[in-house]
Amino acid sequence: MQKQTIIKGLSANSVQLALNQLFGFVIFYVLSRDLGKSSFGELNWTLAVLLSTFNVLSFGIDQVIVKRIAEGGKTRLLLSLYVFHTLIGGLLFYGILLLASFIFPGFFVQHHLLLLIGIGKLMIFFSTPFKQLVTGMQKFNLLLYMSICSNVSRGLGLLIISLTGTVTLHEVIVIFIAGDLLELLVCIALGRTQSNSGLKSWNREDYINLLRESWPQIGVVVFTTAIARFDWIFIGLFVSDVKLAEYSFAYKIFEVSTLPLLAIAPLLLPFFALFFKAAKERSIGAIGNLRLLFRAEMLMASLTALLLNLLWIPVIDPLTQGKYGLVNVHTILILSFCIPALYLNNFLWSIHFALGNLKQIFFIFAVTFCLNLAGDLALIPFFKNEGAAFAFILAVFVQSFLYLRKSRFEWFRGGWTPLVLCPVCAIVAGIASHDVFGSDWKMVPSTLFIFLLMLVATLQIRRSDFKKIAGMIKR
């Protein structure tokens, strides 16, 4: 039954992510093409600031809510507590933002999008509790509908305007706010169907207990947010909007390339919560399935990094009329090296969180944050976008090292070798094919063929894998 839930959840979550990434790419492409680099960079800086702030304001409660509900917690009570938290936190932040606009008018003249785009992101923040509710309940079909509203409506709106004329910054603001408001309304409507008789009255003691449980996770959220977006904010403030436009384009495509990870990640936490609750770490069959899952993740990560570099210039330069392709070739190469490490980190983070090892997670993210911050401050002024990319992957690699060092699970020993073998196969295949065909479309099929042969030769793809996967699906 659990495996069937995982398969169904993966299917629904994959559709949701595919649609979100598709329309997210449409939005990003239309904006990068129709807006000047300066306006595009300012918009991305604004989104980085707002999304980072609202992510921190969640206090890590979202992950705790998912875990509690997956373990059979009271959904109505948990939803009520999180709704209260988002209302207070969101309104307080936007109130401070409004007050600051009167105290520092010069700053808000330059960054006037903060107040306007902030209205829409506030609506998205208010919708978070309902998404976490259905995630914890593993109702991924509902999560699909909740999560695609904003991107689909914004993408269609911008595409229609772009096809009939030119998108302006004013139209972007209106479409962004309208799309975010629509998502909030859909989340409320669908979320209420899963919370029995609606919200429960707020209880101070329950809320304090929830904050205490999520307290170690607050630092993790702060550190994760800073690692993901501090480089954007730093480049926008201290380099230029133009360089931020270039870097944010490369980083966005890099994020889109991790679509398989985004599809798997939300399923791992409830899966591991039930896995350890049932003490399945003692089951040889269950351990074998976990190792197969990890090997599949490493294979997908390595393939993604390989394709990202093979197709970058042939695809991106024609799509952007030469604005964001060649100028970002080194940036995307650096970022792609850390994709397998991102899969590893998410896999091990899910295990530690399910086991309640929040102090270890906090320590790992604290070290990663400090290293990333130091790297950004040291490298961005001199190497600009490439410096930001290198600081990011250095922090991710150190995070992987710390996770592996603290993951002393008997059942995981010997199962981490795909982390090395799969990326090495991708690198060797890319270099070997490049020496024969050069940078040409002919290089793509030859590289993939060499990559496949090397995976088979190193036993990263086995005949028994297909039987195991088929058996899991049948069950």
C-alpha positions in Angstrom: 0.0 0.0 0.0 2.8 2.4 0.9 4.6 1.7 -2.4 1.4 2.3 -4.3 1.0 5.7 -2.5 4.6 6.6 -3.4 4.1 5.7 -7.1 0.8 7.7 -7.3 2.3 10.6 -5.4 5.3 10.6 -7.7 3.1 10.7 -10.7 0.9 13.5 -9.4 3.9 15.4 -8.1 5.8 14.9 -11.5 2.8 16.4 -13.4 2.6 19.3 -11.0 6.3 20.0 -11.3 6.3 19.5 -15.1 3.5 22.1 -15.5 5.0 24.5 -13.0 8.4 24.3 -14.6 6.9 24.5 -18.1 4.9 27.7 -17.3 7.7 29.0 -15.1 10.1 28.7 -18.0 7.5 30.4 -20.3 7.3 33.3 -17.7 11.1 33.5 -17.4 11.7 33.3 -21.1 9.1 36.0 -22.0 10.4 38.3 -19.3 14.0 37.8 -20.3 13.2 38.4 -24.0 10.8 41.4 -23.6 12.3 43.2 -20.7 15.6 45.0 -20.8 18.4 43.4 -18.7 18.2 46.2 -16.1 14.4 45.7 -15.5 14.8 42.0 -15.7 17.5 42.1 -13.1 15.6 44.4 -10.8 12.5 42.1 -11.0 14.6 39.1 -10.1 16.3 40.9 -7.3 12.9 41.8 -5.9 11.6 38.2 -6.1 14.8 37.0 -4.5 14.4 39.3 -1.5 10.6 38.6 -1.1 10.8 34.8 -1.5 13.8 34.6 0.8 12.0 36.7 3.5 8.7 34.7 3.3 10.7 31.4 3.4 12.4 32.5 6.6 9.1 33.6 8.1 7.8 30.0 7.8 10.1 29.3 10.8 10.5 25.7 9.4 7.0 24.9 10.6 6.0 23.6 7.2 8.3 20.6 7.4 7.2 19.9 11.0 3.5 20.0 9.9 4.2 17.6 7.1 5.9 15.2 9.4 3.2 15.4 12.1 0.4 14.9 9.7 2.2 11.9 8.0 2.5 10.3 11.5 -1.2 10.7 12.2 -1.4 14.1 13.9 -4.6 16.1 14.3 -4.9 17.8 10.9 -7.5 20.4 11.9 -5.4 21.6 14.9 -2.1 21.7 12.9 -3.7 23.6 10.0 -5.2 26.2 12.4 -1.8 26.8 14.1 0.0 27.2 10.8 -2.7 29.5 9.4 -2.4 31.7 12.5 1.4 31.8 12.1 1.3 32.8 8.4 -1.3 35.5 9.0 0.6 37.2 11.8 4.0 36.8 10.2 2.9 37.9 6.8 0.9 40.9 7.8 3.6 42.0 10.3 6.3 41.9 7.6 4.3 43.8 5.0 3.5 46.4 7.6 7.2 46.9 8.3 7.8 47.1 4.6 5.2 49.9 4.2 6.6 51.7 7.2 10.1 51.5 5.8 8.9 53.0 2.5 8.1 56.2 4.4 11.3 56.3 6.4 13.6 55.4 3.4 11.8 56.8 0.3 15.0 57.0 -1.8 15.6 53.2 -1.5 12.0 52.4 -2.4 12.2 54.7 -5.4 15.0 52.5 -6.8 13.3 49.3 -5.6 9.7 50.3 -6.1 8.7 46.7 -7.0 9.1 45.5 -3.5 5.7 46.8 -2.3 3.9 45.8 -5.5 5.2 42.3 -6.0 5.1 41.9 -2.3 1.3 41.9 -2.3 1.3 38.8 -4.5 4.0 37.0 -2.5 2.0 37.7 0.6 -0.9 35.8 -0.9 1.4 32.8 -1.7 2.6 32.8 1.9 -1.0 32.7 3.1 -1.6 29.6 0.9 1.4 27.6 2.4 -0.5 25.9 5.3 -3.0 24.3 2.9 -0.3 22.9 0.7 1.6 21.4 3.6 -1.7 19.9 4.9 -2.3 17.9 1.7 1.4 17.0 1.4 1.4 15.5 4.9 -1.8 13.6 4.0 -0.1 12.5 0.8 -3.0 13.9 -1.3 -0.7 14.8 -4.1 -3.6 15.2 -6.6 -4.9 18.1 -4.5 -1.4 19.5 -4.3 -1.2 19.5 -8.1 -4.2 21.8 -8.4 -3.1 24.0 -5.5 0.5 24.5 -6.9 -0.1 25.2 -10.6 -2.7 28.0 -10.4 -0.3 30.9 -10.1 2.3 29.8 -12.7 -0.2 28.6 -15.3 -2.3 31.8 -15.1 0.8 34.1 -15.1 2.4 32.1 -17.9 -0.7 32.2 -20.1 -1.3 35.9 -19.5 2.3 36.9 -20.3 2.4 34.6 -23.4 -0.8 36.1 -24.8 0.4 39.7 -24.3 3.8 38.8 -25.7 2.3 37.3 -28.9 0.1 40.3 -29.4 2.6 43.0 -28.5 5.4 43.6 -26.0 5.2 42.9 -22.3 5.7 46.0 -20.1 6.7 46.1 -16.4 3.3 47.4 -15.4 1.6 44.4 -17.0 4.0 42.1 -15.3 3.0 43.5 -11.9 -0.7 43.1 -12.5 -0.4 39.6 -13.8 1.9 38.5 -11.0 -0.5 39.8 -8.3 -3.6 38.3 -10.0 -2.0 34.9 -10.4 -0.9 34.7 -6.8 -4.3 35.7 -5.5 -5.9 33.0 -7.6 -3.6 30.4 -6.1 -4.6 31.5 -2.5 -8.3 31.2 -3.3 -7.9 27.7 -4.8 -5.8 26.5 -1.8 -8.4 27.7 0.7 -11.2 26.1 -1.2 -9.4 22.7 -1.6 -7.8 22.8 1.9 -11.1 23.2 3.7 -12.3 19.9 2.2 -9.5 18.1 4.0 -9.7 19.8 7.4 -13.0 18.3 8.7 -15.2 21.1 10.0 -12.7 23.9 9.2 -10.2 25.7 11.4 -10.0 25.2 15.1 -9.7 28.1 17.6 -6.1 29.1 18.3 -4.4 27.6 21.3 -1.4 29.4 22.8 0.1 26.3 24.4 -0.1 24.2 21.2 1.4 27.0 19.1 4.4 27.4 21.6 4.9 23.6 21.4 4.9 23.8 17.6 7.5 26.6 17.7 9.7 24.6 20.1 9.6 21.6 17.9 10.5 23.6 14.8 13.0 25.8 16.5 16.1 23.9 15.4 14.7 24.0 11.8 14.4 27.8 11.9 18.2 28.1 11.6 18.2 25.5 8.8 15.5 27.6 6.9 17.5 30.8 7.3 20.7 29.1 6.1 19.1 27.3 3.2 17.4 30.5 2.0 20.6 32.5 2.3 22.5 29.9 0.3 19.9 29.8 -2.4 19.4 33.5 -2.9 22.1 35.5 -1.1 24.2 35.5 -4.3 21.4 37.1 -6.3 20.8 39.8 -3.7 24.6 40.5 -3.4 25.1 40.7 -7.1 22.1 43.1 -7.5 23.2 45.4 -4.7 27.0 45.5 -5.3 27.6 44.6 -8.9 24.8 45.5 -11.3 21.3 44.7 -12.4 22.7 43.6 -15.8 25.1 41.0 -14.3 22.2 39.8 -12.0 20.0 39.4 -15.1 22.7 37.2 -16.7 23.4 35.2 -13.5 19.7 34.8 -12.6 19.0 33.4 -16.1 21.7 30.8 -15.8 20.7 29.9 -12.2 17.0 29.6 -13.2 17.8 27.1 -16.0 20.0 25.3 -13.5 17.0 25.1 -11.1 14.7 23.9 -13.9 17.2 21.2 -14.7 16.7 19.7 -11.2 13.1 18.9 -12.0 13.5 15.1 -11.2 14.8 16.1 -7.7 11.9 18.4 -7.2 9.5 15.6 -8.1 11.1 13.2 -5.7 11.9 15.5 -2.7 8.4 16.0 -1.3 7.8 12.2 -1.3 10.9 11.3 0.7 10.0 12.9 4.0 6.7 11.1 4.6 8.2 8.0 3.1 11.2 8.0 5.6 8.9 8.9 8.5 6.9 5.8 7.9 10.0 3.7 7.0 11.7 4.3 10.4 8.4 4.2 12.3 8.0 0.6 11.0 11.7 -0.2 11.7 12.2 -1.3 8.1 15.9 -0.4 8.3 16.3 -4.0 9.4 14.7 -5.4 6.3 17.1 -6.5 3.6 14.5 -6.0 0.9 13.6 -2.5 2.0 17.3 -1.5 2.2 17.8 -2.9 -1.3 15.0 -0.7 -2.6 16.5 2.4 -0.8 19.8 1.8 -2.5 18.2 1.3 -5.8 16.3 4.7 -5.3 19.6 6.4 -4.4 21.4 4.9 -7.4 18.6 6.1 -9.7 18.8 9.6 -8.2 22.6 9.7 -8.9 22.0 8.5 -12.5 19.4 11.2 -13.1 21.5 13.9 -11.6 24.6 13.0 -13.7 22.5 12.7 -16.9 21.0 16.1 -16.2 24.4 17.8 -15.7 25.6 16.2 -18.9 22.7 17.3 -21.0 22.8 20.8 -19.5 26.3 21.4 -20.8 25.8 19.7 -24.1 22.7 21.7 -25.0 23.5 25.0 -23.5 24.9 27.0 -26.4 22.9 25.2 -29.2 19.6 25.9 -27.4 20.0 29.0 -25.2 21.7 31.3 -27.7 19.1 31.0 -30.4 16.2 31.3 -27.9 17.6 34.5 -26.3 19.1 36.1 -29.5 22.5 35.7 -28.0 21.7 37.5 -24.7 22.2 34.7 -22.2 23.9 31.8 -23.9 27.6 32.2 -24.5 27.9 34.8 -21.7 26.8 32.2 -19.2 28.7 29.1 -20.4 31.2 29.1 -17.6 28.6 29.8 -15.0 26.4 26.9 -16.0 29.4 24.6 -16.2 30.4 25.4 -12.6 26.8 25.1 -11.3 26.2 21.7 -13.0 29.0 20.0 -11.1 27.0 20.2 -7.9 23.8 18.6 -9.2 24.6 15.0 -7.9 25.6 16.5 -4.5 22.2 18.3 -4.3 20.4 14.9 -4.8 22.6 13.4 -2.1 22.0 16.2 0.4 18.2 16.0 -0.1 18.3 12.3 0.4 20.3 12.4 3.6 18.5 15.5 4.9 15.1 13.6 4.6 16.6 10.7 6.6 18.0 12.9 9.4 14.8 14.9 9.6 12.6 11.8 9.8 14.8 10.5 12.6 14.5 13.9 14.4 18.3 14.7 14.1 17.5 18.4 13.9 20.6 19.5 15.8 22.9 17.8 13.3 20.9 19.3 10.4 21.3 22.7 12.1 25.0 22.3 12.5 25.5 21.2 8.9 23.5 24.1 7.5 25.3 26.6 9.8 28.7 25.5 8.4 27.4 25.6 4.8 25.9 29.0 5.3 29.1 30.5 6.7 31.1 29.0 4.0 28.8 30.2 1.2 28.6 33.7 2.8 32.4 34.0 3.0 32.7 32.7 -0.6 30.3 35.2 -2.0 31.9 38.1 -0.2 35.4 37.0 -1.3 34.7 35.9 -4.9 31.8 38.0 -6.3 33.7 41.3 -6.2 36.5 39.8 -8.3 34.9 37.1 -10.4 31.3 38.3 -10.4 28.9 35.6 -11.7 31.5 32.8 -11.9 32.6 33.7 -8.4 29.0 33.3 -7.1 28.6 30.0 -8.8 31.9 28.6 -7.4 31.0 29.8 -3.9 27.7 27.9 -4.2 29.1 24.6 -5.3 31.9 24.8 -2.7 29.3 25.2 0.0 27.2 22.3 -1.4 30.2 20.0 -1.5 31.1 20.7 2.1 27.5 20.0 3.0 27.6 16.7 1.3 30.9 15.8 3.1 29.3 16.7 6.5 26.1 14.7 5.8 28.2 11.6 4.8 30.4 11.9 7.8 27.4 12.0 10.2 25.3 9.4 8.4 26.5 6.3 10.2 23.7 4.1 9.1 24.7 0.4 8.8 22.2 -0.1 6.0 23.6 2.8 4.0 27.2 1.6 4.0 28.4 0.6 0.5 25.4 2.3 -1.0 27.0 5.7 -1.6 29.4 4.6 -4.5 27.0 5.8 -7.2 27.7 9.3 -6.0 31.2 8.9 -7.5 30.7 6.5 -10.4 27.7 8.1 -12.1 29.3 11.7 -12.3 32.6 10.2 -13.4 30.8 8.3 -16.2 29.2 11.5 -17.4 32.4 13.5 -17.3 34.4 10.8 -19.2 31.6 10.5 -21.8 31.4 14.2 -22.4 35.2 14.6 -22.8 35.5 11.5 -25.1 32.7 12.5 -27.3 33.9 16.1 -27.5 37.3 15.0 -28.7 35.7 13.1 -31.6 32.8 15.4 -32.7 33.6 18.8 -31.1 30.8 21.2 -30.0 28.1 20.0 -32.4 24.7 18.5 -32.3 26.3 15.2 -33.4 28.0 15.1 -30.0 24.7 14.6 -28.1 23.7 11.0 -29.2 27.3 9.8 -29.1 27.8 11.2 -25.6 24.7 9.6 -24.3 25.6 6.2 -25.9 29.1 6.3 -24.2 27.5 7.3 -21.0 25.1 4.4 -21.1 27.9 1.9 -21.9 29.9 3.2 -18.9 26.9 2.9 -16.6 26.4 -0.7 -17.6 30.1 -1.5 -17.3 30.3 0.0 -13.8 27.1 -1.8 -12.7 25.2 1.4 -12.2 22.5 0.0 -14.5 21.7 -3.7 -13.9 19.2 -6.1 -15.4 17.8 -6.8 -12.0 16.9 -3.2 -11.5 14.1 -3.4 -14.1 12.6 -6.4 -12.3 12.6 -4.7 -9.0 11.0 -1.6 -10.4 8.3 -3.6 -12.1 7.6 -5.5 -8.9 7.3 -2.3 -7.0 4.8 -0.9 -9.5 2.7 -4.1 -9.5 2.4 -4.0 -5.7 
